[in-house]
Amino acid sequence: MIEVDIIISNGLVLTIDENETVIENGAIAIDGENIIAVGKSEEIKARYISRKSIDATNHMIMPGLINSHTHAAMTCFRGIADDIELMDWLNDYIFPAEAKNVNVELAFWGSLLACAEMIKSGTTTFCDMYIFEDETAKAAKEAGMRCLLGEVLFDFPSPNFKTPAEGLEYTRMLIEKWADDPLVNIMVEPHSLYTCSSSLLIDAKSLADQYKVPIATHFLENKGEAKQLRKKLGKRATNFLKDINYLDERFFAFHCVCMDEEDIKIFADSGCKVVHNPESNMKLASGVAPISSMLDHGIVVGLGTDGCASNNNLDMLQEMDTAAKLEKVERLDPTVMSAHTVTHMATCNGARVLGMENLAGSLKAGMKADIIAIDLNKPHLTPMYNSYSHLVYAVNGSDVTTVIINGKIVMKDRRLLTINEAEVMKRVKEIALGIKKSLGIG
């Protein structure tokens, strides 16, 4: 018998591996950070003995969900400016609120609250863009979450830096500080083409190339932005990015609502990736991204919630349901964006977008043990005929009972083990009082 740290057994295992293996009465053996074996419960128990055991009877066991685009600390701004058009929302509400309120305290506690919310709804990895990202990295580390994050870069001052050069140096510091961390990974993140000069974009790409890290930006989020960029750049935005050598396999873009067939072909030919944010796009009336066409062209597409100020939650299971249904009604075709496709966007394809396909997104020997268990013994989950369909159209974030990240149990029976939930909520409520006062609310 081989001794391992944890065995999860007696569950329905949705592996999301190359063969789409689904194992009834399945089990997973975990030792240290890694998955050692996946198979039938009787086979795993015959070969391995564990220090801890988790009985997953009446549970679905699957890879942890990957939130490929969010702004974690913006939990502190949840609901602060709803029902407003994107550019007005940014320029008249969000940017001023951030200028007055964002500091290291807000970044840390807002990010830790986001980690609590994400873990409790089954997310084990997130990709973040915001301010004071070293604080977000510390929060993720404390929570035990896997992440890829970068400091948002602007031409104008942010609460964390006065000049673009300072923003780039802060990003360099993050890359070097967290270089060998098992959970925290760093990328370069210019905010957008309309808030960054050509020189800043070029310098950002140079930094990403120097350290061989990913680079990403908001891109063609609505018609107003597309029109503004065409006028500013004098050419198609994708051609501009191509001309400054952005378009390669380490580049991915958020939203991409207004990409047309030529844009999509350029992205596909260059190996670029996309993150779909349907609920944020819907709430800001930005439009519907042409995801079916992107998938038809072979673009790898992940799924993200965006931040709490434009969603207003971080529940990836809800995002999966929305992504599937929105595409069907937009294309007037019930066969597009199947439950199987959406599940891949939230797991293995999300990992591919973030450059983590060898770490997360599927359950097989050698992968990191990022695993969630979903309680199927619920009225709204009875009966079950198809596991993928059930996952996308019926499961809720509150059905997640157990979460393991990097081989460590971070939630058991819906109790967070790495985060003091009450303390985090108390701190964010105190921060919110200051935000209200600064903006003259209430």
N, C-alpha and C positions, 0 to 999 in steps of 0.2 A: 504494500500500500504506500502511495506517495502522499506525504502530508502537505496540505495547502492551507491558505488562510481562511478562505470562505468557499462554501458550496451553496449555490442557490438551486433548489430542486423542486420538482413536481409542478412546474409551470408550463404554459404554452410559450415556447421560445420562438420569437420572430427575429431571425438572425440578420436579415438584410445583407446577406453575403452574395457572392457571385451567382450562386444557384438558387437564390431566394428560398433557402431552406427554412421550413417551419417544422418545429419539433413538438409534438404533443407529449406531455409528461417529460419535459426536457429539463436539463440541468446545466449549470456552468460552474467550472472550477476556476478559482481566482487565487493567485499567489503574488504577493507584493502589489505592484501596479498593474499586472497583466492578466489577461485571460489565458488560462493554461489549456483548457479543453471545453468543448461544447458537445453535448450529445444527449442520449436518453438518460433519465435519472438512474436507472439500474446499472447502466454502463459506467457512468461517472462515479457512482458510489462503490462500484466494484474495484475501481482503480485508485480512488483518492479518499483520504480521510481529512477532515477539516477542523480547524480550531473554532470556527464559527459556522453556523448553518442558518440558512433562511428558507423557510418552507413557503413556496410560492403557489400552493394549491389555490385554484380559482383565480390565478393571476396570469397576465401576459407579461413576459419578460422580453425587453427589446433594448436596442441601443438608446442611450440618452439623446434627447433632441438637441439640435444645433441652431441657435438663434444667430443668423449670419449678419444681422445689422441691427444695432440698437445704440442708445445713448443712455447708459445705465443710470447716471446720477440725475437724469431728468425726471426720475420718480418724484423729486422734490417739486417739480412743476406740473405734476399730473392735474389736468383739468383747469389750468390757469388761463387758457385762452382757446376756448373751443368755438367751432362753427365760424371760422375765419379763413379767408383765402391765403394760400401759401406765403406769398411775398409779404402781405400785410401781417400775417402771423409771425413771420421771422423778424421783419424790420420794426414793427410797431409794438410787439409784445415780447417775443422770446429774447432777441438780442438785448433790449433794454433791461429785461428782468435778469438776464445773466450778468450784464455789466455791473448791476447793483448788488448782486447777491452771491455769485459763485465764488467760492473760496475752497481751501483744502478741507474744511469741515464738511461743507455741503457735498463735495465730491466723494469723500469717504463714506459718509453715512447714507447718502443717496444711492451710492453704488452697492453698499451692503444690503440696503433694503431691496434693491433690484435683484441681487443674488438670492435673497430669501424667496422672493416672488417667483423667480425662474426655477429654482430647485423644487419648490412646492408644486410646480406645474410640469415638471419632467425635463427641464432644460439642464444639460450638463456642460455645454460649451457655448460661449457667446463672443461675438465680435463687436467691439465697442469703439466709438469715436466721441470724444468729449474733451473737457478742459480739466487740467490737473490729473492726467491719466495715471500718474504714479500712485495717486490715492485710490483710483479704481483698481489698479493692479494689487495694491495692498489689501483692499476689500475682497477681491476675488481669491487671493491667497488665503486669507483668513477663513473665507467660506468654503474653501476647497474646490473652487470651480476652475475649469479649464477656460482660457480666454485668449483671444488675439485682439490687441487694442493699440490705439495710436492717438496722439495728441492732435486735436483738430487744428489745422493751419489756415490762417486768414492773412489777407493783405493788411487789415486793420488790427489794432491792438485787441487782445482778449484779456480776461481777468488774470491770465497766467503769463503773458508776455507782451512786450511793447512793440516789438518788430518781428517781421517774418523770420529774420535770422535767429532771433532768440527762440522762436518756436521750433525751428529746425534743430537748434542745439539741444533743446529740451528733448526732442525726439531721439536724437543721438544718445543722450544720457539714458533714456529708457531702454534703447536697444542694447547698450552695453551693460547696464545694471541688471537686466533680467535675462541676459543671454543664455544662461545655463539652467533656468528654472524649469521644473517639470510641468508646471501648469500655465505660467504666464508667458505669452509670446507677444512680440511687438511688431507693428507694421508702421507704414508712413501714410498719413491721411490728410491731404489737402481737402478742405471742405467741399469746394465745387469750382467749376470754371468761372462762375460769375462772382465769386468772392476771392479768387486767387489770380494774381497776374501771371503772365507767361513765364516770367523769371522765377517766381515762387514755384510754379508747377515743375519747371525744369530742374530747379534745385532739389525739390522733393524727390523727383525720380532719380536723380543722381545719388541721393542719400540711400534710397531703397536699393539701387543697384550695387552700391558699395558694400552693403551688408547682406545682400541677397534676401531681402525680406519683401513681403507683399506690399502693394500700394493700392489704395482704393479711394473713390470719391463719389459724392452725389452726382448724378448725371441725367440730364434731360427729364427732370421730374414732372414738368407740366408744359403746356403750350407757351405760356408766358416766358419761361426760361429758354425754351428752344428758340423762340423769336428773338429774345434778347441776345443770346449767344451768336446767332447767325449774323446779327448786326454788329456785334462787338468783334467777332473773329473774321468776318468776311468770307466764311466758308462753313461747310458742314462741321459740326463739333467733333464727330468721329474722325474726320480727316485731319482736323487740328491736332487731336491726340496722336494720330498716326505720325504726323509730321514732327512731333516733339518726342517720338520714340516711346510713347506710353504703352502701346498696345502689344502686350505679350502675355505669357501664361501666368505671370505674377500679378497682373492687373485685374481687378474686378470693380464693378460699378453698382451703385445702389439706385433703385427705382427704375430708371430706363423706360419710363412710361411712353415717351415720344420718339422712341427709336423706330425707324421705318425699315423696309426690307434691305436697303443698301447699308444702313447702319448695322443691321443684324449680320449681314454677310461679312462686313469688315471685321466685326467682333469675332465671328466664327473662324474666319481665316487666320486671325491673329492669336487664337487660343484664349481670348479674354473670357471672363466669367461674369455672371450677373446675380444680384440678390433682389428677389421679388418681395415687396412690402405692401400687400394688397389692402390691409385695413387702414394703414396710414394714408395710402393713396386715395382710398374711398372717402375718408373723413375730411381730407383737405380738397376733395373734388379735383384731384390732379389728373384723373383718368385711369384707364386700365392698360397696363403694360402688355405688349404682344408676346406673352410667354409661350403660347403654342408655336408660334413661328420661330422663336428662339430655340425651343426644344427640337423642332423639325430640322433646324440648321446645325444641330449638334452642340449648341452652347450649353455648358454646365450651369444650371440655375439652382441657387440656394434660396432659402426662405428666412425672412426676418420680420420682427415686430415693429421696427423703428422704436423711437423713444416714447415714454409715457405721456409726453405732452402732445403727441399727435396720434395716439392709438385708442385707448388710454391704458392698456395693460401689456404684460409681457408673456401672455399665455400662448405658447406655440401650438398647442393642440387646437385652440380656437382659430389661430392663424391658418392652420392647415385646412380646416373646414371652410373658412372664407375663401382661401385660394382656389380650392376646387370648384366651389359654387359660383364664384365671380366669373371665372373663365368660361364656365358652361353657359351662363346667361349672356355674357358679352359676345360669345361666338355662336349663340343659339344652337349649341351642339352638346348634348349630354354625354358624349363619349370622350370629350377632351378633358385634360387634367384629371385623370383617374385617381382614385384613392392610392393606388400603387405609386403613381408618379409623384404625388404630393408627399407621400411618406419618404420617398427617396430624396426629395428636395430638403426635407427637414432632418435627414440623417446622413447617408453616405455622400450625397451630392453636396450638401452643406459642408461636409468635411473636405471634399475636393475643392470647393471654392476657397476655403481658408488654408489650403495646403496641408491639411491634417489627415489625408486619406489613409495614411499608414498608422494613425493613432486612434481615430474615432470613427463613428458612423456605422459600424457593423460589429457583429458578435462572432469572433472566430479566434482561434489560438494565435497568440502573438500581439493582438490588439490591446490597447489600454482598456482597463475594466471601467468603462463609462456605461452604466446600465441602469435602467429604471424598471420598476414593477408596477403594473396597473391592475387594480382590483376589478375583476370582471363580475363579481358576485353582487350586482346591483340591478335594480328593476330596469333602468334605462339601457342596460347592457345585456339584457336577456330577451330572446335567445341570441346566439351568435352563429352566423353562417359563413362569414368571410372576415378574417382578422384585419385585413387592410381597410376594408370598408368600415368596419366597426371603429377602428382607430381614428379615422378621419371624420366620420359623420356622427359618431355617438359618444365617444370618450370625452370626458372633461378633464381639465387640469386637476381638479380635486379628487379624481380617481387614482392619481399616482400616490402610492403608499410608501415606496422605498426607492432611494436614489443612492447609487454608488458612483463615485468619480475617482479615477486613478487608483482604484482598488480600495478606497476608503468609504465607509458608509457615512453619508452626510445627512440622510433623512431615513428614519425607520418608523413605520406605522404613523406617518405624517408628522412626526416630531423632528424638528431640525436639531442636529447634533453639533453643528459647527457655528451656529449663529444664535445669539440671544434675541429672539424675535421681538419680545416686548420692549427691550432696551432700544433696539434699532428703530422701531416705530415711534417710541417716545422721543428720540433724538430728532427724527425727521419732522415730527409734529412741531417741535420747538423751532426748527429751522423755518418751517412754513409760516410761523407767526412773524418772523422777521421779514420774510418775503412779502407777506400781506401788508405789513407796515410800510415797507419801502415803496410799494406800488399804490398805496392808498386804498387797499381793498378791505372792506369790512370795518 
